[in-house]
Amino acid sequence: MPNSVSTPAKFTLTLSAAGVLLHVYTAVFRADGGLSWFLLGLVLLSCLPYGIAAALTRARRAHLLALGWAIASLLADLYMHYSVFVAPKGSTAALGLLFMPIWNLLVIGPAGAVAVWGCHRLFAAGRRTA
């Protein structure tokens, strides 16, 4: 029986799992003060963009949208993790951890989805005319 999950969907699910693991790692090993309701809510909010990307893989023709969403969200989260924990530029660097989930949901994830979809359309149109 052939595998029913496409390659872009597998890659999207892998990227989504990596994003969730990054946020769980941050909450468990980097957060001060132990587990709290606020921290739990922040982790859930931070994982929501990856849940959306994973849900988009279930749609028949949205695999590329899901892939773009996951790539953009993970790149933004990795940059924020780097700028907060590896090379902070100031005392307010950690505020990015509070705002990045909203940015991922409203701006970065959708922009990544549209960018990957647009690139695919552009290259597909170029292949048809050549």
Phi and psi in radians as a Rosetta constraint file:
Dihedral C 1 N 2 CA 2 C 2 CIRCULARHARMONIC -1.229 0.35
Dihedral N 2 CA 2 C 2 N 3 CIRCULARHARMONIC 2.671 0.35
Dihedral C 2 N 3 CA 3 C 3 CIRCULARHARMONIC -1.266 0.35
Dihedral N 3 CA 3 C 3 N 4 CIRCULARHARMONIC 2.279 0.35
Dihedral C 3 N 4 CA 4 C 4 CIRCULARHARMONIC -1.569 0.35
Dihedral N 4 CA 4 C 4 N 5 CIRCULARHARMONIC -0.050 0.35
Dihedral C 4 N 5 CA 5 C 5 CIRCULARHARMONIC -1.679 0.35
Dihedral N 5 CA 5 C 5 N 6 CIRCULARHARMONIC 2.202 0.35
Dihedral C 5 N 6 CA 6 C 6 CIRCULARHARMONIC -1.285 0.35
Dihedral N 6 CA 6 C 6 N 7 CIRCULARHARMONIC 2.871 0.35
Dihedral C 6 N 7 CA 7 C 7 CIRCULARHARMONIC -1.097 0.35
Dihedral N 7 CA 7 C 7 N 8 CIRCULARHARMONIC -0.798 0.35
Dihedral C 7 N 8 CA 8 C 8 CIRCULARHARMONIC -1.041 0.35
Dihedral N 8 CA 8 C 8 N 9 CIRCULARHARMONIC -0.616 0.35
Dihedral C 8 N 9 CA 9 C 9 CIRCULARHARMONIC -1.177 0.35
Dihedral N 9 CA 9 C 9 N 10 CIRCULARHARMONIC -0.717 0.35
Dihedral C 9 N 10 CA 10 C 10 CIRCULARHARMONIC -1.089 0.35
Dihedral N 10 CA 10 C 10 N 11 CIRCULARHARMONIC -0.761 0.35
Dihedral C 10 N 11 CA 11 C 11 CIRCULARHARMONIC -1.124 0.35
Dihedral N 11 CA 11 C 11 N 12 CIRCULARHARMONIC -0.710 0.35
Dihedral C 11 N 12 CA 12 C 12 CIRCULARHARMONIC -1.082 0.35
Dihedral N 12 CA 12 C 12 N 13 CIRCULARHARMONIC -0.785 0.35
Dihedral C 12 N 13 CA 13 C 13 CIRCULARHARMONIC -1.140 0.35
Dihedral N 13 CA 13 C 13 N 14 CIRCULARHARMONIC -0.624 0.35
Dihedral C 13 N 14 CA 14 C 14 CIRCULARHARMONIC -1.146 0.35
Dihedral N 14 CA 14 C 14 N 15 CIRCULARHARMONIC -0.793 0.35
Dihedral C 14 N 15 CA 15 C 15 CIRCULARHARMONIC -1.116 0.35
Dihedral N 15 CA 15 C 15 N 16 CIRCULARHARMONIC -0.680 0.35
Dihedral C 15 N 16 CA 16 C 16 CIRCULARHARMONIC -1.124 0.35
Dihedral N 16 CA 16 C 16 N 17 CIRCULARHARMONIC -0.727 0.35
Dihedral C 16 N 17 CA 17 C 17 CIRCULARHARMONIC -1.109 0.35
Dihedral N 17 CA 17 C 17 N 18 CIRCULARHARMONIC -0.686 0.35
Dihedral C 17 N 18 CA 18 C 18 CIRCULARHARMONIC -1.107 0.35
Dihedral N 18 CA 18 C 18 N 19 CIRCULARHARMONIC -0.710 0.35
Dihedral C 18 N 19 CA 19 C 19 CIRCULARHARMONIC -1.126 0.35
Dihedral N 19 CA 19 C 19 N 20 CIRCULARHARMONIC -0.753 0.35
Dihedral C 19 N 20 CA 20 C 20 CIRCULARHARMONIC -1.107 0.35
Dihedral N 20 CA 20 C 20 N 21 CIRCULARHARMONIC -0.761 0.35
Dihedral C 20 N 21 CA 21 C 21 CIRCULARHARMONIC -1.094 0.35
Dihedral N 21 CA 21 C 21 N 22 CIRCULARHARMONIC -0.642 0.35
Dihedral C 21 N 22 CA 22 C 22 CIRCULARHARMONIC -1.062 0.35
Dihedral N 22 CA 22 C 22 N 23 CIRCULARHARMONIC -0.757 0.35
Dihedral C 22 N 23 CA 23 C 23 CIRCULARHARMONIC -1.261 0.35
Dihedral N 23 CA 23 C 23 N 24 CIRCULARHARMONIC -0.632 0.35
Dihedral C 23 N 24 CA 24 C 24 CIRCULARHARMONIC -1.157 0.35
Dihedral N 24 CA 24 C 24 N 25 CIRCULARHARMONIC -0.740 0.35
Dihedral C 24 N 25 CA 25 C 25 CIRCULARHARMONIC -1.025 0.35
Dihedral N 25 CA 25 C 25 N 26 CIRCULARHARMONIC -0.807 0.35
Dihedral C 25 N 26 CA 26 C 26 CIRCULARHARMONIC -1.060 0.35
Dihedral N 26 CA 26 C 26 N 27 CIRCULARHARMONIC -0.748 0.35
Dihedral C 26 N 27 CA 27 C 27 CIRCULARHARMONIC -1.215 0.35
Dihedral N 27 CA 27 C 27 N 28 CIRCULARHARMONIC -0.688 0.35
Dihedral C 27 N 28 CA 28 C 28 CIRCULARHARMONIC -1.416 0.35
Dihedral N 28 CA 28 C 28 N 29 CIRCULARHARMONIC -0.758 0.35
Dihedral C 28 N 29 CA 29 C 29 CIRCULARHARMONIC -1.831 0.35
Dihedral N 29 CA 29 C 29 N 30 CIRCULARHARMONIC -0.313 0.35
Dihedral C 29 N 30 CA 30 C 30 CIRCULARHARMONIC -1.931 0.35
Dihedral N 30 CA 30 C 30 N 31 CIRCULARHARMONIC -0.341 0.35
Dihedral C 30 N 31 CA 31 C 31 CIRCULARHARMONIC -1.357 0.35
Dihedral N 31 CA 31 C 31 N 32 CIRCULARHARMONIC 2.442 0.35
Dihedral C 31 N 32 CA 32 C 32 CIRCULARHARMONIC -1.575 0.35
Dihedral N 32 CA 32 C 32 N 33 CIRCULARHARMONIC 2.548 0.35
Dihedral C 32 N 33 CA 33 C 33 CIRCULARHARMONIC 1.631 0.35
Dihedral N 33 CA 33 C 33 N 34 CIRCULARHARMONIC -0.032 0.35
Dihedral C 33 N 34 CA 34 C 34 CIRCULARHARMONIC 1.415 0.35
Dihedral N 34 CA 34 C 34 N 35 CIRCULARHARMONIC -3.063 0.35
Dihedral C 34 N 35 CA 35 C 35 CIRCULARHARMONIC -1.280 0.35
Dihedral N 35 CA 35 C 35 N 36 CIRCULARHARMONIC 2.373 0.35
Dihedral C 35 N 36 CA 36 C 36 CIRCULARHARMONIC -2.504 0.35
Dihedral N 36 CA 36 C 36 N 37 CIRCULARHARMONIC 2.937 0.35
Dihedral C 36 N 37 CA 37 C 37 CIRCULARHARMONIC -1.126 0.35
Dihedral N 37 CA 37 C 37 N 38 CIRCULARHARMONIC -0.645 0.35
Dihedral C 37 N 38 CA 38 C 38 CIRCULARHARMONIC -1.089 0.35
Dihedral N 38 CA 38 C 38 N 39 CIRCULARHARMONIC -0.816 0.35
Dihedral C 38 N 39 CA 39 C 39 CIRCULARHARMONIC -1.109 0.35
Dihedral N 39 CA 39 C 39 N 40 CIRCULARHARMONIC -0.727 0.35
Dihedral C 39 N 40 CA 40 C 40 CIRCULARHARMONIC -1.073 0.35
Dihedral N 40 CA 40 C 40 N 41 CIRCULARHARMONIC -0.773 0.35
Dihedral C 40 N 41 CA 41 C 41 CIRCULARHARMONIC -1.106 0.35
Dihedral N 41 CA 41 C 41 N 42 CIRCULARHARMONIC -0.682 0.35
Dihedral C 41 N 42 CA 42 C 42 CIRCULARHARMONIC -1.152 0.35
Dihedral N 42 CA 42 C 42 N 43 CIRCULARHARMONIC -0.704 0.35
Dihedral C 42 N 43 CA 43 C 43 CIRCULARHARMONIC -1.123 0.35
Dihedral N 43 CA 43 C 43 N 44 CIRCULARHARMONIC -0.768 0.35
Dihedral C 43 N 44 CA 44 C 44 CIRCULARHARMONIC -1.106 0.35
Dihedral N 44 CA 44 C 44 N 45 CIRCULARHARMONIC -0.738 0.35
Dihedral C 44 N 45 CA 45 C 45 CIRCULARHARMONIC -1.131 0.35
Dihedral N 45 CA 45 C 45 N 46 CIRCULARHARMONIC -0.673 0.35
Dihedral C 45 N 46 CA 46 C 46 CIRCULARHARMONIC -1.184 0.35
Dihedral N 46 CA 46 C 46 N 47 CIRCULARHARMONIC -0.505 0.35
Dihedral C 46 N 47 CA 47 C 47 CIRCULARHARMONIC -1.501 0.35
Dihedral N 47 CA 47 C 47 N 48 CIRCULARHARMONIC -0.240 0.35
Dihedral C 47 N 48 CA 48 C 48 CIRCULARHARMONIC -1.026 0.35
Dihedral N 48 CA 48 C 48 N 49 CIRCULARHARMONIC -0.732 0.35
Dihedral C 48 N 49 CA 49 C 49 CIRCULARHARMONIC -1.027 0.35
Dihedral N 49 CA 49 C 49 N 50 CIRCULARHARMONIC -0.602 0.35
Dihedral C 49 N 50 CA 50 C 50 CIRCULARHARMONIC -1.290 0.35
Dihedral N 50 CA 50 C 50 N 51 CIRCULARHARMONIC -0.558 0.35
Dihedral C 50 N 51 CA 51 C 51 CIRCULARHARMONIC -1.139 0.35
Dihedral N 51 CA 51 C 51 N 52 CIRCULARHARMONIC -0.676 0.35
Dihedral C 51 N 52 CA 52 C 52 CIRCULARHARMONIC -1.146 0.35
Dihedral N 52 CA 52 C 52 N 53 CIRCULARHARMONIC -0.774 0.35
Dihedral C 52 N 53 CA 53 C 53 CIRCULARHARMONIC -1.061 0.35
Dihedral N 53 CA 53 C 53 N 54 CIRCULARHARMONIC -0.752 0.35
Dihedral C 53 N 54 CA 54 C 54 CIRCULARHARMONIC -1.137 0.35
Dihedral N 54 CA 54 C 54 N 55 CIRCULARHARMONIC -0.672 0.35
Dihedral C 54 N 55 CA 55 C 55 CIRCULARHARMONIC -1.171 0.35
Dihedral N 55 CA 55 C 55 N 56 CIRCULARHARMONIC -0.610 0.35
Dihedral C 55 N 56 CA 56 C 56 CIRCULARHARMONIC -1.138 0.35
Dihedral N 56 CA 56 C 56 N 57 CIRCULARHARMONIC -0.429 0.35
Dihedral C 56 N 57 CA 57 C 57 CIRCULARHARMONIC -1.172 0.35
Dihedral N 57 CA 57 C 57 N 58 CIRCULARHARMONIC -0.350 0.35
Dihedral C 57 N 58 CA 58 C 58 CIRCULARHARMONIC -1.346 0.35
Dihedral N 58 CA 58 C 58 N 59 CIRCULARHARMONIC -0.399 0.35
Dihedral C 58 N 59 CA 59 C 59 CIRCULARHARMONIC -1.257 0.35
Dihedral N 59 CA 59 C 59 N 60 CIRCULARHARMONIC 2.531 0.35
Dihedral C 59 N 60 CA 60 C 60 CIRCULARHARMONIC -1.043 0.35
Dihedral N 60 CA 60 C 60 N 61 CIRCULARHARMONIC -0.769 0.35
Dihedral C 60 N 61 CA 61 C 61 CIRCULARHARMONIC -2.098 0.35
Dihedral N 61 CA 61 C 61 N 62 CIRCULARHARMONIC 0.450 0.35
Dihedral C 61 N 62 CA 62 C 62 CIRCULARHARMONIC -1.970 0.35
Dihedral N 62 CA 62 C 62 N 63 CIRCULARHARMONIC 0.309 0.35
Dihedral C 62 N 63 CA 63 C 63 CIRCULARHARMONIC -1.072 0.35
Dihedral N 63 CA 63 C 63 N 64 CIRCULARHARMONIC -0.698 0.35
Dihedral C 63 N 64 CA 64 C 64 CIRCULARHARMONIC -1.253 0.35
Dihedral N 64 CA 64 C 64 N 65 CIRCULARHARMONIC -0.608 0.35
Dihedral C 64 N 65 CA 65 C 65 CIRCULARHARMONIC -1.092 0.35
Dihedral N 65 CA 65 C 65 N 66 CIRCULARHARMONIC -0.758 0.35
Dihedral C 65 N 66 CA 66 C 66 CIRCULARHARMONIC -1.102 0.35
Dihedral N 66 CA 66 C 66 N 67 CIRCULARHARMONIC -0.740 0.35
Dihedral C 66 N 67 CA 67 C 67 CIRCULARHARMONIC -1.095 0.35
Dihedral N 67 CA 67 C 67 N 68 CIRCULARHARMONIC -0.801 0.35
Dihedral C 67 N 68 CA 68 C 68 CIRCULARHARMONIC -1.091 0.35
Dihedral N 68 CA 68 C 68 N 69 CIRCULARHARMONIC -0.710 0.35
Dihedral C 68 N 69 CA 69 C 69 CIRCULARHARMONIC -1.064 0.35
Dihedral N 69 CA 69 C 69 N 70 CIRCULARHARMONIC -0.816 0.35
Dihedral C 69 N 70 CA 70 C 70 CIRCULARHARMONIC -1.177 0.35
Dihedral N 70 CA 70 C 70 N 71 CIRCULARHARMONIC -0.745 0.35
Dihedral C 70 N 71 CA 71 C 71 CIRCULARHARMONIC -1.070 0.35
Dihedral N 71 CA 71 C 71 N 72 CIRCULARHARMONIC -0.871 0.35
Dihedral C 71 N 72 CA 72 C 72 CIRCULARHARMONIC -1.114 0.35
Dihedral N 72 CA 72 C 72 N 73 CIRCULARHARMONIC -0.745 0.35
Dihedral C 72 N 73 CA 73 C 73 CIRCULARHARMONIC -1.136 0.35
Dihedral N 73 CA 73 C 73 N 74 CIRCULARHARMONIC -0.750 0.35
Dihedral C 73 N 74 CA 74 C 74 CIRCULARHARMONIC -1.179 0.35
Dihedral N 74 CA 74 C 74 N 75 CIRCULARHARMONIC -0.718 0.35
Dihedral C 74 N 75 CA 75 C 75 CIRCULARHARMONIC -1.080 0.35
Dihedral N 75 CA 75 C 75 N 76 CIRCULARHARMONIC -0.740 0.35
Dihedral C 75 N 76 CA 76 C 76 CIRCULARHARMONIC -1.139 0.35
Dihedral N 76 CA 76 C 76 N 77 CIRCULARHARMONIC -0.729 0.35
Dihedral C 76 N 77 CA 77 C 77 CIRCULARHARMONIC -1.173 0.35
Dihedral N 77 CA 77 C 77 N 78 CIRCULARHARMONIC -0.677 0.35
Dihedral C 77 N 78 CA 78 C 78 CIRCULARHARMONIC -1.128 0.35
Dihedral N 78 CA 78 C 78 N 79 CIRCULARHARMONIC -0.711 0.35
Dihedral C 78 N 79 CA 79 C 79 CIRCULARHARMONIC -1.096 0.35
Dihedral N 79 CA 79 C 79 N 80 CIRCULARHARMONIC -0.757 0.35
Dihedral C 79 N 80 CA 80 C 80 CIRCULARHARMONIC -1.146 0.35
Dihedral N 80 CA 80 C 80 N 81 CIRCULARHARMONIC -0.723 0.35
Dihedral C 80 N 81 CA 81 C 81 CIRCULARHARMONIC -1.047 0.35
Dihedral N 81 CA 81 C 81 N 82 CIRCULARHARMONIC -0.773 0.35
Dihedral C 81 N 82 CA 82 C 82 CIRCULARHARMONIC -1.092 0.35
Dihedral N 82 CA 82 C 82 N 83 CIRCULARHARMONIC -0.804 0.35
Dihedral C 82 N 83 CA 83 C 83 CIRCULARHARMONIC -1.266 0.35
Dihedral N 83 CA 83 C 83 N 84 CIRCULARHARMONIC -0.312 0.35
Dihedral C 83 N 84 CA 84 C 84 CIRCULARHARMONIC -1.665 0.35
Dihedral N 84 CA 84 C 84 N 85 CIRCULARHARMONIC -0.781 0.35
Dihedral C 84 N 85 CA 85 C 85 CIRCULARHARMONIC -1.769 0.35
Dihedral N 85 CA 85 C 85 N 86 CIRCULARHARMONIC -0.491 0.35
Dihedral C 85 N 86 CA 86 C 86 CIRCULARHARMONIC -1.705 0.35
Dihedral N 86 CA 86 C 86 N 87 CIRCULARHARMONIC -0.877 0.35
Dihedral C 86 N 87 CA 87 C 87 CIRCULARHARMONIC -2.354 0.35
Dihedral N 87 CA 87 C 87 N 88 CIRCULARHARMONIC 1.177 0.35
Dihedral C 87 N 88 CA 88 C 88 CIRCULARHARMONIC -1.186 0.35
Dihedral N 88 CA 88 C 88 N 89 CIRCULARHARMONIC 2.460 0.35
Dihedral C 88 N 89 CA 89 C 89 CIRCULARHARMONIC -1.714 0.35
Dihedral N 89 CA 89 C 89 N 90 CIRCULARHARMONIC -0.117 0.35
Dihedral C 89 N 90 CA 90 C 90 CIRCULARHARMONIC -3.048 0.35
Dihedral N 90 CA 90 C 90 N 91 CIRCULARHARMONIC 3.129 0.35
Dihedral C 90 N 91 CA 91 C 91 CIRCULARHARMONIC -1.272 0.35
Dihedral N 91 CA 91 C 91 N 92 CIRCULARHARMONIC -0.293 0.35
Dihedral C 91 N 92 CA 92 C 92 CIRCULARHARMONIC -1.744 0.35
Dihedral N 92 CA 92 C 92 N 93 CIRCULARHARMONIC 0.195 0.35
Dihedral C 92 N 93 CA 93 C 93 CIRCULARHARMONIC -1.039 0.35
Dihedral N 93 CA 93 C 93 N 94 CIRCULARHARMONIC -0.607 0.35
Dihedral C 93 N 94 CA 94 C 94 CIRCULARHARMONIC -1.175 0.35
Dihedral N 94 CA 94 C 94 N 95 CIRCULARHARMONIC -0.304 0.35
Dihedral C 94 N 95 CA 95 C 95 CIRCULARHARMONIC -1.078 0.35
Dihedral N 95 CA 95 C 95 N 96 CIRCULARHARMONIC -0.442 0.35
Dihedral C 95 N 96 CA 96 C 96 CIRCULARHARMONIC -1.043 0.35
Dihedral N 96 CA 96 C 96 N 97 CIRCULARHARMONIC -0.542 0.35
Dihedral C 96 N 97 CA 97 C 97 CIRCULARHARMONIC -1.150 0.35
Dihedral N 97 CA 97 C 97 N 98 CIRCULARHARMONIC -0.459 0.35
Dihedral C 97 N 98 CA 98 C 98 CIRCULARHARMONIC -1.387 0.35
Dihedral N 98 CA 98 C 98 N 99 CIRCULARHARMONIC -0.612 0.35
Dihedral C 98 N 99 CA 99 C 99 CIRCULARHARMONIC -1.662 0.35
Dihedral N 99 CA 99 C 99 N 100 CIRCULARHARMONIC -0.374 0.35
Dihedral C 99 N 100 CA 100 C 100 CIRCULARHARMONIC -1.061 0.35
Dihedral N 100 CA 100 C 100 N 101 CIRCULARHARMONIC -0.663 0.35
Dihedral C 100 N 101 CA 101 C 101 CIRCULARHARMONIC -1.046 0.35
Dihedral N 101 CA 101 C 101 N 102 CIRCULARHARMONIC -0.671 0.35
Dihedral C 101 N 102 CA 102 C 102 CIRCULARHARMONIC -1.182 0.35
Dihedral N 102 CA 102 C 102 N 103 CIRCULARHARMONIC -0.755 0.35
Dihedral C 102 N 103 CA 103 C 103 CIRCULARHARMONIC -1.064 0.35
Dihedral N 103 CA 103 C 103 N 104 CIRCULARHARMONIC -0.730 0.35
Dihedral C 103 N 104 CA 104 C 104 CIRCULARHARMONIC -1.098 0.35
Dihedral N 104 CA 104 C 104 N 105 CIRCULARHARMONIC -0.688 0.35
Dihedral C 104 N 105 CA 105 C 105 CIRCULARHARMONIC -1.246 0.35
Dihedral N 105 CA 105 C 105 N 106 CIRCULARHARMONIC -0.749 0.35
Dihedral C 105 N 106 CA 106 C 106 CIRCULARHARMONIC -1.689 0.35
Dihedral N 106 CA 106 C 106 N 107 CIRCULARHARMONIC -0.487 0.35
Dihedral C 106 N 107 CA 107 C 107 CIRCULARHARMONIC -2.182 0.35
Dihedral N 107 CA 107 C 107 N 108 CIRCULARHARMONIC -1.034 0.35
Dihedral C 107 N 108 CA 108 C 108 CIRCULARHARMONIC -1.195 0.35
Dihedral N 108 CA 108 C 108 N 109 CIRCULARHARMONIC -0.845 0.35
Dihedral C 108 N 109 CA 109 C 109 CIRCULARHARMONIC -1.045 0.35
Dihedral N 109 CA 109 C 109 N 110 CIRCULARHARMONIC -0.918 0.35
Dihedral C 109 N 110 CA 110 C 110 CIRCULARHARMONIC -1.073 0.35
Dihedral N 110 CA 110 C 110 N 111 CIRCULARHARMONIC -0.651 0.35
Dihedral C 110 N 111 CA 111 C 111 CIRCULARHARMONIC -1.130 0.35
Dihedral N 111 CA 111 C 111 N 112 CIRCULARHARMONIC -0.716 0.35
Dihedral C 111 N 112 CA 112 C 112 CIRCULARHARMONIC -1.117 0.35
Dihedral N 112 CA 112 C 112 N 113 CIRCULARHARMONIC -0.696 0.35
Dihedral C 112 N 113 CA 113 C 113 CIRCULARHARMONIC -1.088 0.35
Dihedral N 113 CA 113 C 113 N 114 CIRCULARHARMONIC -0.805 0.35
Dihedral C 113 N 114 CA 114 C 114 CIRCULARHARMONIC -1.168 0.35
Dihedral N 114 CA 114 C 114 N 115 CIRCULARHARMONIC -0.673 0.35
Dihedral C 114 N 115 CA 115 C 115 CIRCULARHARMONIC -1.118 0.35
Dihedral N 115 CA 115 C 115 N 116 CIRCULARHARMONIC -0.813 0.35
Dihedral C 115 N 116 CA 116 C 116 CIRCULARHARMONIC -1.169 0.35
Dihedral N 116 CA 116 C 116 N 117 CIRCULARHARMONIC -0.732 0.35
Dihedral C 116 N 117 CA 117 C 117 CIRCULARHARMONIC -1.077 0.35
Dihedral N 117 CA 117 C 117 N 118 CIRCULARHARMONIC -0.774 0.35
Dihedral C 117 N 118 CA 118 C 118 CIRCULARHARMONIC -1.121 0.35
Dihedral N 118 CA 118 C 118 N 119 CIRCULARHARMONIC -0.729 0.35
Dihedral C 118 N 119 CA 119 C 119 CIRCULARHARMONIC -1.102 0.35
Dihedral N 119 CA 119 C 119 N 120 CIRCULARHARMONIC -0.717 0.35
Dihedral C 119 N 120 CA 120 C 120 CIRCULARHARMONIC -1.096 0.35
Dihedral N 120 CA 120 C 120 N 121 CIRCULARHARMONIC -0.780 0.35
Dihedral C 120 N 121 CA 121 C 121 CIRCULARHARMONIC -1.100 0.35
Dihedral N 121 CA 121 C 121 N 122 CIRCULARHARMONIC -0.723 0.35
Dihedral C 121 N 122 CA 122 C 122 CIRCULARHARMONIC -1.112 0.35
Dihedral N 122 CA 122 C 122 N 123 CIRCULARHARMONIC -0.833 0.35
Dihedral C 122 N 123 CA 123 C 123 CIRCULARHARMONIC -1.244 0.35
Dihedral N 123 CA 123 C 123 N 124 CIRCULARHARMONIC -0.582 0.35
Dihedral C 123 N 124 CA 124 C 124 CIRCULARHARMONIC -1.175 0.35
Dihedral N 124 CA 124 C 124 N 125 CIRCULARHARMONIC -0.683 0.35
Dihedral C 124 N 125 CA 125 C 125 CIRCULARHARMONIC -1.177 0.35
Dihedral N 125 CA 125 C 125 N 126 CIRCULARHARMONIC -0.646 0.35
Dihedral C 125 N 126 CA 126 C 126 CIRCULARHARMONIC -1.144 0.35
Dihedral N 126 CA 126 C 126 N 127 CIRCULARHARMONIC -0.632 0.35
Dihedral C 126 N 127 CA 127 C 127 CIRCULARHARMONIC -1.229 0.35
Dihedral N 127 CA 127 C 127 N 128 CIRCULARHARMONIC -0.575 0.35
Dihedral C 127 N 128 CA 128 C 128 CIRCULARHARMONIC -1.246 0.35
Dihedral N 128 CA 128 C 128 N 129 CIRCULARHARMONIC -0.591 0.35
Dihedral C 128 N 129 CA 129 C 129 CIRCULARHARMONIC -1.465 0.35
Dihedral N 129 CA 129 C 129 N 130 CIRCULARHARMONIC -0.306 0.35
